[in-house]
Amino acid sequence: MGLVSPDEAPEYYSDELARARLVLYSKRYRPLAFTGAGWVLFLTLGRGIELWSGVFFGTLLVATLAAPVLHFLGSARFKAELSRLTP
């Protein structure tokens, strides 16, 4: 915005590094977000369909039980890659 010169304001994260960190976080929290969105869709639209509501519910139940386990199991790899991307 013209308040300081680029030399006076150090850049902590380059564009590539910031993009890599964003991708890492999005991969980490994607299953939790999709499971939450699936439950919202099931509770608003999915209960009215006869055959597919049972299949949808079963899939959401498995995803709800598996997402926290996978989140916990992937924490070591996430921390290792995050430390690699931290300046």
C-alpha positions in Angstrom: 0.0 0.0 0.0 3.0 2.2 -0.2 3.6 2.7 3.5 7.0 0.9 3.6 9.4 -0.3 1.0 9.6 -4.0 0.2 13.1 -4.1 1.7 11.8 -2.9 5.1 9.0 -5.4 5.4 10.4 -8.9 5.3 8.3 -11.6 3.8 7.9 -14.5 6.1 6.2 -16.9 3.6 6.8 -16.8 -0.1 3.8 -17.4 -2.4 4.9 -21.0 -3.1 5.4 -21.7 0.5 2.0 -20.2 1.5 0.3 -22.2 -1.2 2.0 -25.4 -0.1 0.9 -24.8 3.5 -2.7 -24.1 2.4 -2.7 -27.4 0.4 -1.4 -29.3 3.4 -4.0 -27.9 5.8 -6.8 -28.5 3.3 -5.7 -32.1 2.9 -5.7 -32.5 6.6 -9.2 -31.2 7.3 -11.0 -32.3 4.1 -12.5 -35.5 5.5 -13.9 -33.7 8.5 -15.4 -31.0 6.3 -16.9 -33.5 3.8 -18.4 -35.5 6.6 -20.0 -32.5 8.1 -21.4 -31.3 4.8 -22.7 -34.9 4.2 -24.6 -34.8 7.4 -26.1 -31.4 6.6 -27.2 -32.7 3.2 -28.6 -35.9 4.7 -30.6 -34.1 7.4 -32.0 -31.6 4.9 -32.5 -33.6 1.7 -31.5 -37.2 2.1 -34.1 -38.6 4.4 -36.9 -38.4 1.9 -35.4 -40.8 -0.7 -36.4 -44.4 0.1 -33.5 -46.6 -1.0 -30.7 -44.1 -1.1 -31.3 -42.7 2.4 -30.2 -46.0 4.0 -27.1 -46.2 1.8 -26.3 -42.5 2.4 -26.8 -43.0 6.2 -24.5 -46.0 6.2 -21.8 -44.2 4.3 -22.0 -41.2 6.6 -21.9 -43.4 9.7 -18.7 -45.2 8.4 -17.2 -41.8 7.5 -18.1 -40.3 10.9 -16.3 -43.2 12.6 -13.3 -43.3 10.3 -12.6 -39.5 9.9 -11.3 -38.9 13.5 -9.2 -42.1 13.4 -7.6 -41.1 10.1 -7.1 -37.6 11.4 -5.3 -38.9 14.5 -3.2 -41.4 12.6 -2.1 -38.8 10.1 -1.0 -36.3 12.7 2.7 -37.3 12.7 3.0 -37.0 8.9 1.2 -33.7 9.0 3.5 -32.3 11.7 6.6 -33.5 9.8 5.5 -31.9 6.5 4.5 -28.7 8.4 7.9 -28.5 10.0 9.4 -28.9 6.5 7.3 -26.0 5.3 8.0 -23.7 8.2 10.8 -21.3 7.7 
